[in-house]
Amino acid sequence: MNDVTISEEDRRFLGLWAADCAERVLPLFEAKAPPDTRPREAIEGIRAFTRGGKRTAQLRSLAFAALAAARDVGDPAATAAARAAGYAAATPYIHPLATPHQAKHALGPAMYVALARELAAGNDTGVGDEEIRWAIEHAPTAVREVVRQMPVFVPGRSRLDALRHQLDAALRL
């Protein structure tokens, strides 16, 4: 297992990209659970980090809270949207280890955004592919550099695995 070189600035770029991705599907969650602000708070927390905030226990708590909201909502598209927010808030905590698990954390927000869109559109895979293309087009160089240091993802059987593979492969180019 190799180490990944990831600076604080890289973490901020990754967090900003993740927040931009997750925010695209936040309305899917909020439509199903209007009073639940946990995913929005997670996105606000990662945005504060990207503007120079610290990696604090509060940010980690916001990430866990958004993931708990995903478990509570009871709608597949809204669940995926809340997971995108939770993974976005967790991006500053990626360990500098070249493991598939760490790569999943880096790519999680974009993967779950694509899945949320597909589920909301009745499993229309074209919608998910469009979201992956958006994420690729908007990924800063720092995100691509982090991904290139991670192991190449070999696709599994699930749709989420296919989205991850598509994203992973394109970000390495």
C-alpha positions as CSV (number, residue, x, y, z in Angstrom):
1,M,0.0,0.0,0.0
2,N,1.4,3.4,-1.1
3,D,0.9,6.7,0.5
4,V,-1.0,9.4,-1.3
5,T,0.2,13.0,-1.3
6,I,-2.7,15.2,-0.3
7,S,-2.2,18.7,0.9
8,E,-4.6,20.8,2.8
9,E,-5.2,22.8,-0.4
10,D,-6.0,19.5,-2.2
11,R,-8.5,18.7,0.5
12,R,-10.1,22.1,0.0
13,F,-10.4,21.6,-3.8
14,L,-11.8,18.1,-3.3
15,G,-14.3,19.4,-0.7
16,L,-15.4,22.3,-3.0
17,W,-15.9,19.9,-5.9
18,A,-17.8,17.4,-3.6
19,A,-20.0,20.2,-2.3
20,D,-20.8,21.4,-5.8
21,C,-21.7,17.9,-6.8
22,A,-23.8,17.2,-3.7
23,E,-25.7,20.4,-3.9
24,R,-27.0,19.4,-7.3
25,V,-29.3,16.8,-5.8
26,L,-30.0,18.4,-2.4
27,P,-33.6,19.3,-3.6
28,L,-34.3,15.6,-4.0
29,F,-33.7,15.1,-0.3
30,E,-35.4,18.3,0.8
31,A,-38.6,17.4,-1.2
32,K,-39.0,14.2,0.8
33,A,-37.9,15.5,4.2
34,P,-38.4,19.3,4.3
35,P,-37.8,19.8,8.0
36,D,-34.5,17.7,8.0
37,T,-31.6,20.1,7.5
38,R,-28.8,17.6,8.1
39,P,-27.6,17.2,4.5
40,R,-27.8,21.0,3.9
41,E,-25.8,21.6,7.1
42,A,-23.2,19.1,5.9
43,I,-22.8,20.9,2.6
44,E,-22.6,24.3,4.4
45,G,-19.9,22.7,6.7
46,I,-17.7,21.6,3.8
47,R,-18.1,24.9,2.1
48,A,-16.9,26.6,5.3
49,F,-13.9,24.3,5.3
50,T,-13.1,25.1,1.7
51,R,-13.1,28.8,2.6
52,G,-10.3,28.2,5.1
53,G,-12.0,26.5,8.0
54,K,-10.4,23.8,10.1
55,R,-11.0,20.1,10.0
56,T,-12.9,19.8,13.3
57,A,-15.0,17.3,15.1
58,Q,-18.0,19.4,14.1
59,L,-17.4,18.8,10.4
60,R,-17.1,15.1,11.0
61,S,-20.4,15.2,13.0
62,L,-22.1,17.0,10.2
63,A,-21.0,14.3,7.8
64,F,-22.3,11.5,10.1
65,A,-25.6,13.4,10.6
66,A,-26.1,13.6,6.8
67,L,-25.5,9.9,6.5
68,A,-28.0,9.3,9.4
69,A,-30.5,11.4,7.4
70,A,-29.9,9.1,4.5
71,R,-31.0,6.1,6.6
72,D,-34.0,7.9,8.0
73,V,-35.6,9.4,4.8
74,G,-37.1,6.2,3.3
75,D,-36.9,7.2,-0.4
76,P,-34.0,5.8,-2.5
77,A,-33.3,9.0,-4.5
78,A,-33.4,11.1,-1.3
79,T,-31.2,8.6,0.5
80,A,-28.6,8.8,-2.3
81,A,-28.8,12.6,-2.2
82,A,-28.2,12.7,1.6
83,R,-25.3,10.2,1.2
84,A,-23.7,12.6,-1.4
85,A,-23.9,15.4,1.2
86,G,-22.4,13.2,3.9
87,Y,-19.5,12.0,1.8
88,A,-18.9,15.6,0.7
89,A,-18.6,16.8,4.3
90,A,-16.2,13.8,5.0
91,T,-13.8,14.6,2.1
92,P,-11.3,16.4,4.4
93,Y,-10.9,13.2,6.4
94,I,-9.5,11.1,3.5
95,H,-6.4,9.3,4.8
96,P,-3.3,9.6,2.7
97,L,-3.4,5.9,1.9
98,A,-3.7,4.5,-1.6
99,T,-6.6,2.1,-0.9
100,P,-9.9,1.4,-2.7
101,H,-11.7,2.5,0.4
102,Q,-10.1,6.0,0.4
103,A,-10.8,6.3,-3.3
104,K,-14.4,5.6,-2.7
105,H,-14.6,8.4,-0.1
106,A,-13.1,10.8,-2.7
107,L,-15.5,9.8,-5.4
108,G,-18.5,9.1,-3.2
109,P,-20.2,12.5,-3.6
110,A,-20.3,12.4,-7.4
111,M,-21.2,8.7,-7.5
112,Y,-24.2,9.2,-5.2
113,V,-25.3,12.3,-7.1
114,A,-25.5,10.3,-10.3
115,L,-27.3,7.5,-8.5
116,A,-29.8,9.9,-6.9
117,R,-30.6,11.4,-10.3
118,E,-31.1,8.0,-11.8
119,L,-33.4,6.8,-9.1
120,A,-35.4,10.0,-9.2
121,A,-35.8,9.5,-13.0
122,G,-37.0,5.9,-12.7
123,N,-33.6,4.3,-13.2
124,D,-32.8,6.2,-16.3
125,T,-29.1,5.4,-16.6
126,G,-28.6,8.2,-19.1
127,V,-29.4,10.8,-16.4
128,G,-26.7,9.3,-14.1
129,D,-24.2,9.2,-17.0
130,E,-24.9,12.9,-17.5
131,E,-24.1,13.7,-13.8
132,I,-20.9,11.7,-14.1
133,R,-19.9,13.8,-17.1
134,W,-20.7,17.0,-15.2
135,A,-18.6,15.8,-12.3
136,I,-15.7,15.0,-14.6
137,E,-15.9,18.3,-16.5
138,H,-15.9,20.3,-13.2
139,A,-13.2,18.3,-11.4
140,P,-10.2,20.5,-10.6
141,T,-6.7,19.3,-11.3
142,A,-6.2,18.6,-7.6
143,V,-9.0,16.1,-7.6
144,R,-7.6,14.4,-10.7
145,E,-4.2,14.2,-9.0
146,V,-5.6,12.6,-5.9
147,V,-7.5,10.0,-7.9
148,R,-4.5,9.2,-10.0
149,Q,-2.6,8.2,-6.9
150,M,-5.3,5.7,-5.8
151,P,-5.6,2.2,-7.1
152,V,-7.6,1.8,-10.3
153,F,-11.2,0.7,-9.6
154,V,-12.3,-2.5,-11.1
155,P,-16.0,-2.4,-11.7
156,G,-18.3,-4.7,-9.7
157,R,-21.8,-5.7,-10.4
158,S,-23.9,-2.9,-9.0
159,R,-24.9,0.3,-10.8
160,L,-23.0,2.3,-8.2
161,D,-19.9,0.3,-9.0
162,A,-20.4,1.1,-12.7
163,L,-20.8,4.8,-12.0
164,R,-17.6,4.7,-9.8
165,H,-15.7,3.0,-12.5
166,Q,-16.8,5.5,-15.2
167,L,-15.8,8.4,-12.9
168,D,-12.5,6.9,-11.8
169,A,-11.4,6.0,-15.4
170,A,-12.2,9.5,-16.8
171,L,-10.5,11.4,-13.9
172,R,-7.3,9.6,-14.7
173,L,-7.1,10.9,-18.2
